[in-house]
Amino acid sequence: MDERLKQIYEEITGLLGTKRYSALKGLLSSQESVDVADFLSLAAPPARVLLFRLLPKNQAIEVFEFMEGSEREELLNHFTDREVAEIISEMSDDDRTELFDELPAKTVKKLLLHLPPAERSLANSLLNYKEGSAGRIMTPEYIDLKADITAMEALQVIRRQARSKETIYTCFVVDGARHLLGVVSLEDLILSDPETRIETLMDDDPIYVSTEADQEEAAQVISRYDLQALPVVDRERRLVGILTFDDVLDVVEEEATEDFQRMAGIEPTDENYLDTGLFTLVRKRFTWLFVCIVTQTLTATILERYSASLQQVIALAFFIPLIIDAGGNAGTQSATLFIRSMTLRDIEKKDLPRVFLRETTTGLLLGVAMAVFAVARAFLLGTGPGLALTVAVALVAVVLLGNLAGVALPIIATAFKIDPAIMSGPFITTVVDVVGLVVYFEIARLVLFRA
């Protein structure tokens, strides 16, 4: 929160403490809804409820949509049935679906009873789409037009429906059976001759996605084609909803957060860090830490196997951390770049040979550069040319191995329909650490103990 918002929050706290509710109401109503949502998240629960009740109705709905799941549930528990009905019936359909996704099933069932029959039916249809799909996050609040009306008639339709729709800047042309025929922009309608028919103005080959499409795929389509709104159709190409750029921002943030968590070896969580239960946090972080224990067992087994080599050349142990860290970090870097490119669709199957060649070259150059410093370090320690050569060759081999593993493991994960982000971070480090130690000691055996 910047300094300006901190000052406003301090003013809100002061007015609340002195019970100057009229001034407090005026101050809150003059702020942006997203900022008010932040103010409420900082307030204690009793004060949060009081501040929310001071908001004008329209602003209250917007603020509620910006708040986090646990805070919204807390507010709902303090509201009367009438207040609950007003809030959830006025929310946009996609935001209401998001709210229902965050709440326990028993609570959702109770809230659905507060909706009018038509809204309840719509909410149920959205909830029945697969989680993470375009159908789940779409909104049915769009302007639909018939192809045989004029631009003037279309503008009249827009004027009548504009207040209840998600966007009016892109309109969708459908036939009597609601099949998607095309799209037309508000700009084209305004600038065209009033008597021009919609069928001559519309783009009759629109970009669209199906209700079953993954939400990340839908976000990529909007980004790729720079769309303000993306139509969502069913299997018969009937228009059932749209996705707008604000939906995409939510999806991008959600998917990026999930990928970061997986790449750090943490099971994804939908809650904020401070809202996540302590035992839940421990459970979600334990998996990869347990893998580390297993890895340590494998590492210990490898060290035991090569204990004779270590006893003969104690200095071999000096460079074990360097070998492990170099391979693991190189693999993580390679995987991060590759997974990012996969996500952005910058890399296709036909590019894979070029990718492997590129990573091989990069791995060799990085390995040689690190080997130069490692050799210098070995001579400073007085370990002799044999060990210096061993460390140099091992570094090149392990960094090359890490680079190739950083590309190969995400490809394997994708083939088995596993999130490739899992293959970054701890997983690649684990694989490269174990294999890297074997490579290091085998090279040492060949160079130092061949006699």
C-alpha positions in Angstrom: 0.0 0.0 0.0 1.5 3.4 -1.0 1.8 6.4 1.2 -1.5 8.0 0.0 -3.5 4.9 0.8 -1.8 4.6 4.1 -2.8 8.1 5.0 -6.4 7.4 4.0 -6.5 4.2 6.0 -5.2 6.1 9.1 -7.9 8.7 8.5 -10.5 5.9 8.3 -9.2 4.4 11.5 -9.4 7.7 13.3 -13.0 8.4 12.1 -13.9 4.9 13.2 -12.4 5.3 16.6 -14.2 8.6 17.2 -17.5 7.1 15.8 -17.9 9.9 13.2 -19.8 7.6 10.9 -21.2 10.2 8.6 -17.8 11.5 7.7 -16.5 7.9 7.4 -19.3 7.1 5.0 -18.4 10.1 2.8 -14.7 9.2 2.8 -15.3 5.5 1.9 -17.8 6.4 -0.9 -15.2 8.7 -2.5 -12.6 5.9 -2.8 -12.0 3.4 -5.5 -13.7 0.0 -4.8 -10.5 -2.0 -5.0 -8.8 0.3 -2.5 -11.8 0.0 -0.1 -11.5 -3.8 -0.4 -7.9 -3.4 0.8 -8.9 -1.2 3.7 -11.5 -3.7 4.8 -9.0 -6.5 4.6 -6.8 -4.7 7.1 -9.6 -4.0 9.6 -10.5 -6.3 12.4 -13.6 -8.4 11.7 -16.2 -6.3 13.7 -14.9 -3.1 12.2 -14.9 -4.7 8.7 -18.6 -5.5 8.9 -19.4 -2.0 10.1 -17.3 -0.3 7.4 -19.0 -2.5 4.7 -22.5 -1.6 6.0 -21.6 2.1 5.5 -20.9 1.7 1.8 -23.6 2.6 -0.8 -25.2 -0.4 -2.4 -23.6 -0.3 -5.8 -20.1 0.3 -4.3 -20.7 -2.4 -1.8 -21.2 -5.0 -4.5 -18.0 -4.0 -6.3 -16.0 -4.0 -3.0 -17.4 -7.5 -2.2 -16.2 -8.8 -5.6 -12.7 -7.5 -5.0 -12.4 -9.1 -1.5 -10.7 -12.4 -0.8 -12.7 -15.7 -0.2 -12.3 -16.0 3.6 -13.1 -12.3 4.1 -16.2 -12.6 1.9 -17.4 -15.7 3.8 -16.9 -13.9 7.1 -19.0 -11.0 5.9 -21.8 -13.3 4.7 -22.0 -14.9 8.1 -22.8 -11.5 9.6 -25.4 -10.5 7.1 -29.2 -11.0 7.2 -30.8 -13.2 4.6 -32.1 -10.1 2.8 -28.6 -8.6 2.6 -27.1 -11.9 1.4 -29.8 -12.1 -1.3 -29.1 -8.5 -2.5 -25.4 -9.0 -2.7 -25.2 -12.4 -4.5 -28.0 -11.5 -6.9 -26.3 -8.3 -7.9 -22.8 -9.8 -8.4 -21.7 -10.6 -11.9 -22.2 -14.2 -12.9 -18.5 -15.1 -13.2 -17.6 -13.4 -9.9 -20.5 -15.2 -8.2 -19.3 -18.5 -9.6 -15.8 -17.8 -8.3 -17.3 -17.1 -4.8 -19.2 -20.3 -4.9 -16.1 -22.2 -5.8 -14.4 -20.9 -2.7 -17.2 -21.7 -0.3 -18.1 -25.1 1.3 -20.8 -27.0 -0.6 -23.2 -26.6 2.3 -22.9 -22.8 2.3 -23.3 -22.7 -1.5 -26.5 -24.7 -1.4 -27.8 -22.2 1.2 -26.8 -19.2 -0.9 -28.4 -20.6 -4.0 -31.8 -20.5 -2.3 -31.5 -16.7 -2.1 -31.3 -16.3 -5.8 -34.3 -15.8 -8.1 -35.1 -19.0 -10.1 -33.5 -17.8 -13.3 -30.3 -16.7 -11.6 -30.2 -20.0 -9.6 -30.5 -22.0 -12.8 -27.7 -20.0 -14.4 -25.4 -20.3 -11.4 -26.0 -24.1 -11.4 -25.1 -24.4 -15.1 -21.9 -22.5 -14.6 -20.9 -24.6 -11.6 -21.5 -27.8 -13.6 -18.7 -26.9 -16.0 -15.3 -28.5 -15.2 -13.2 -26.6 -12.8 -10.5 -24.6 -14.7 -12.4 -24.6 -17.9 -13.6 -21.6 -20.0 -17.2 -22.5 -19.2 -16.6 -22.2 -15.5 -15.3 -18.6 -15.6 -17.3 -17.2 -18.5 -20.2 -14.7 -18.1 -23.5 -14.8 -20.0 -23.8 -11.0 -19.8 -23.1 -10.0 -23.4 -24.9 -8.2 -26.2 -26.3 -10.5 -28.9 -27.6 -9.2 -32.2 -29.4 -10.7 -35.2 -27.7 -10.5 -38.6 -30.7 -9.0 -40.4 -31.1 -5.8 -38.3 -29.6 -2.5 -39.1 -26.8 -0.6 -37.3 -29.4 1.9 -36.0 -31.5 -1.0 -34.6 -28.4 -2.6 -33.1 -27.5 0.6 -31.2 -31.0 0.8 -29.8 -30.6 -2.8 -28.5 -27.3 -1.8 -26.9 -28.8 1.2 -25.2 -31.6 -0.9 -23.7 -29.3 -3.7 -22.4 -26.0 -1.9 -21.7 -26.3 -1.5 -18.0 -26.7 -5.2 -17.3 -23.9 -6.4 -19.6 -20.3 -7.2 -19.0 -19.1 -5.3 -22.1 -20.8 -3.4 -25.0 -17.7 -2.7 -27.0 -17.8 -6.1 -28.8 -21.2 -7.5 -29.8 -22.0 -11.0 -30.9 -24.2 -12.0 -33.9 -26.3 -15.1 -33.5 -29.1 -16.8 -35.4 -32.4 -18.0 -34.0 -30.8 -21.1 -32.5 -28.1 -19.0 -30.9 -25.4 -20.3 -33.2 -22.4 -17.9 -33.3 -22.4 -16.2 -36.7 -19.9 -13.4 -36.2 -18.8 -10.4 -34.1 -19.1 -6.7 -34.6 -17.6 -3.8 -32.7 -19.4 -0.8 -31.2 -17.1 1.4 -33.1 -18.1 -0.1 -36.5 -21.8 0.3 -35.5 -21.4 4.0 -34.6 -19.3 4.9 -37.7 -21.4 3.0 -40.3 -24.4 4.2 -42.2 -27.5 3.7 -39.9 -29.2 1.6 -42.4 -26.3 -0.8 -42.9 -27.2 -4.4 -42.0 -25.2 -6.2 -39.3 -24.4 -9.1 -41.7 -22.3 -6.7 -43.8 -20.5 -5.2 -40.8 -19.7 -8.3 -38.8 -16.6 -10.5 -38.9 -18.1 -13.8 -40.1 -15.0 -15.8 -39.0 -14.7 -15.0 -35.3 -12.2 -16.4 -32.9 -13.8 -18.5 -30.2 -13.2 -21.3 -27.7 -15.4 -24.1 -26.4 -16.8 -24.4 -22.9 -14.5 -27.3 -22.3 -11.3 -25.4 -23.2 -8.8 -24.9 -20.4 -8.9 -21.4 -18.9 -5.2 -20.9 -19.5 -5.7 -21.7 -23.2 -8.5 -19.2 -23.4 -6.3 -16.6 -21.8 -3.6 -17.2 -24.4 -6.2 -16.8 -27.2 -7.3 -13.4 -25.9 -3.7 -12.3 -25.5 -2.6 -13.7 -28.9 -5.3 -12.0 -30.8 -5.6 -8.9 -28.6 -9.3 -9.3 -28.0 -11.6 -7.3 -25.7 -14.0 -10.3 -25.4 -13.8 -13.9 -26.4 -17.0 -15.9 -27.3 -17.4 -19.3 -25.6 -19.5 -21.8 -27.5 -20.8 -25.3 -26.8 -20.3 -28.4 -28.9 -23.0 -27.3 -31.4 -21.3 -23.8 -31.7 -24.1 -22.2 -29.8 -23.0 -19.0 -28.0 -23.3 -19.6 -24.2 -21.0 -16.9 -22.7 -18.0 -14.7 -23.1 -14.6 -14.1 -21.5 -13.3 -10.5 -21.0 -9.8 -9.2 -20.5 -10.4 -8.8 -16.7 -11.2 -12.6 -16.5 -7.8 -13.2 -18.3 -5.9 -11.1 -15.8 -7.4 -13.3 -13.0 -6.5 -16.5 -14.9 -2.9 -15.3 -15.6 -2.4 -14.5 -12.0 -3.8 -17.7 -10.8 -1.9 -19.9 -13.3 1.4 -18.0 -12.6 1.0 -18.4 -8.9 0.3 -22.1 -9.3 3.4 -22.6 -11.5 5.6 -20.7 -9.1 4.4 -22.9 -6.2 4.9 -26.1 -8.2 8.4 -25.0 -9.3 9.3 -24.4 -5.7 8.1 -27.8 -4.7 4.9 -26.7 -3.0 1.4 -28.1 -3.7 -0.7 -25.2 -5.0 -3.0 -23.4 -2.5 -5.8 -21.1 -3.3 -5.5 -19.1 -0.1 -3.2 -16.2 0.8 -0.1 -17.1 2.8 -1.4 -15.7 6.1 -4.9 -17.2 5.6 -3.6 -20.7 5.0 -3.8 -23.0 8.0 -0.5 -24.0 9.6 -1.0 -27.7 9.2 -2.2 -27.2 5.6 1.0 -25.2 4.9 3.1 -28.0 6.4 1.3 -30.7 4.5 1.7 -28.9 1.1 5.4 -28.3 1.7 6.3 -31.7 3.2 6.1 -33.7 0.0 9.2 -32.4 -1.7 11.0 -32.1 1.6 10.4 -35.9 2.0 11.8 -36.4 -1.4 14.9 -34.6 -0.2 15.2 -37.2 2.6 15.0 -40.0 0.0 17.5 -38.1 -2.1 19.9 -37.9 0.8 19.6 -41.6 1.2 20.5 -42.2 -2.4 23.4 -39.7 -2.1 24.6 -41.4 1.0 24.5 -44.7 -0.8 26.5 -43.3 -3.7 29.1 -41.8 -1.3 29.3 -45.2 0.5 29.9 -47.0 -2.8 32.8 -44.6 -3.7 34.1 -44.4 -0.1 37.4 -46.2 -1.2 38.0 -43.4 -3.8 37.3 -40.7 -1.2 39.7 -42.4 1.3 42.5 -42.4 -1.3 41.9 -38.8 -2.5 40.2 -36.9 0.3 40.3 -33.7 -1.8 37.5 -35.3 -4.0 35.1 -34.3 -1.2 36.0 -30.6 -1.5 34.3 -30.3 -4.8 31.1 -32.4 -4.2 29.0 -29.2 -3.2 30.2 -27.5 -6.4 29.3 -30.4 -8.6 25.8 -30.8 -7.1 25.0 -27.1 -7.1 26.2 -26.5 -10.6 24.2 -29.3 -12.1 21.0 -28.6 -10.1 21.1 -24.8 -10.8 21.8 -25.3 -14.5 18.9 -27.7 -14.8 16.5 -25.4 -13.0 17.5 -22.4 -15.2 17.0 -24.5 -18.3 13.7 -25.8 -17.2 12.4 -22.4 -16.2 13.2 -20.9 -19.6 11.8 -23.9 -21.5 8.6 -24.1 -19.5 8.0 -20.4 -19.9 8.4 -20.7 -23.7 6.1 -23.7 -23.7 3.5 -21.8 -21.8 3.7 -18.8 -24.2 3.6 -21.3 -27.2 6.9 -19.9 -28.4 8.1 -23.5 -28.9 6.4 -26.2 -30.9 7.2 -29.9 -31.5 9.1 -29.1 -34.7 11.4 -26.8 -32.6 12.6 -29.6 -30.2 15.7 -30.7 -32.1 16.8 -27.0 -32.2 16.1 -26.6 -28.5 18.2 -29.7 -27.6 21.0 -28.5 -29.8 20.8 -25.0 -28.2 20.8 -26.4 -24.7 23.8 -28.7 -25.5 25.8 -25.8 -26.8 24.8 -23.6 -23.9 25.6 -26.4 -21.4 29.1 -26.9 -22.9 29.9 -23.2 -22.9 28.7 -22.8 -19.3 30.5 -25.9 -18.2 33.8 -24.9 -19.7 33.5 -21.4 -18.2 32.9 -22.8 -14.7 35.6 -25.5 -15.3 38.2 -22.7 -15.7 37.4 -21.3 -12.3 37.2 -24.8 -10.8 40.7 -25.7 -12.1 42.1 -22.5 -10.7 40.5 -23.3 -7.3 41.9 -26.9 -7.5 45.5 -25.6 -8.1 45.2 -23.1 -5.3 44.3 -25.9 -2.9 47.3 -27.9 -4.2 45.3 -30.9 -5.3 47.4 -31.6 -8.4 46.6 -31.7 -12.1 44.8 -35.1 -12.0 42.0 -33.9 -9.6 41.8 -30.5 -11.4 41.2 -32.4 -14.7 38.6 -34.6 -12.9 36.7 -31.6 -11.6 36.8 -29.8 -14.9 35.5 -32.7 -17.0 32.9 -33.5 -14.3 31.6 -29.9 -14.3 31.2 -29.8 -18.0 29.4 -33.1 -18.0 27.1 -32.3 -15.1 26.1 -28.8 -16.4 25.4 -30.3 -19.8 23.4 -33.1 -18.1 21.4 -30.5 -16.1 20.6 -28.4 -19.2 19.4 -31.5 -21.1 17.4 -32.7 -18.1 15.8 -29.3 -17.8 14.3 -29.7 -21.3 13.7 -33.5 -21.4 11.8 -33.8 -18.1 9.1 -31.1 -18.9 8.6 -32.8 -22.3 8.1 -36.2 -20.6 5.7 -34.6 -18.1 3.7 -33.1 -20.9 3.5 -36.4 -22.7 2.0 -38.0 -19.5 -0.4 -35.0 -19.1 1.4 -33.8 -15.9 2.0 -30.1 -15.2 5.6 -29.5 -16.5 6.1 -26.9 -13.7 6.4 -29.9 -11.4 9.6 -30.9 -13.2 11.3 -27.7 -12.3 13.0 -26.8 -9.0 13.3 -29.7 -6.6 12.6 -32.5 -9.0 15.3 -31.6 -11.5 17.7 -30.8 -8.7 17.0 -34.2 -7.2 17.7 -36.1 -10.4 20.8 -34.1 -11.4 22.3 -34.3 -7.9 22.1 -38.1 -7.8 23.3 -38.6 -11.4 25.9 -35.9 -11.1 27.6 -37.6 -8.2 27.8 -40.8 -10.1 29.3 -39.0 -13.1 31.8 -37.2 -10.8 33.1 -40.3 -9.2 33.2 -42.3 -12.4 35.3 -39.6 -14.1 37.5 -39.6 -11.0 37.9 -43.4 -11.2 38.9 -43.2 -14.9 41.3 -40.2 -14.4 42.8 -40.9 -11.0 42.6 -44.6 -10.5 43.0 -46.1 -13.9 46.2 -47.7 -12.9 
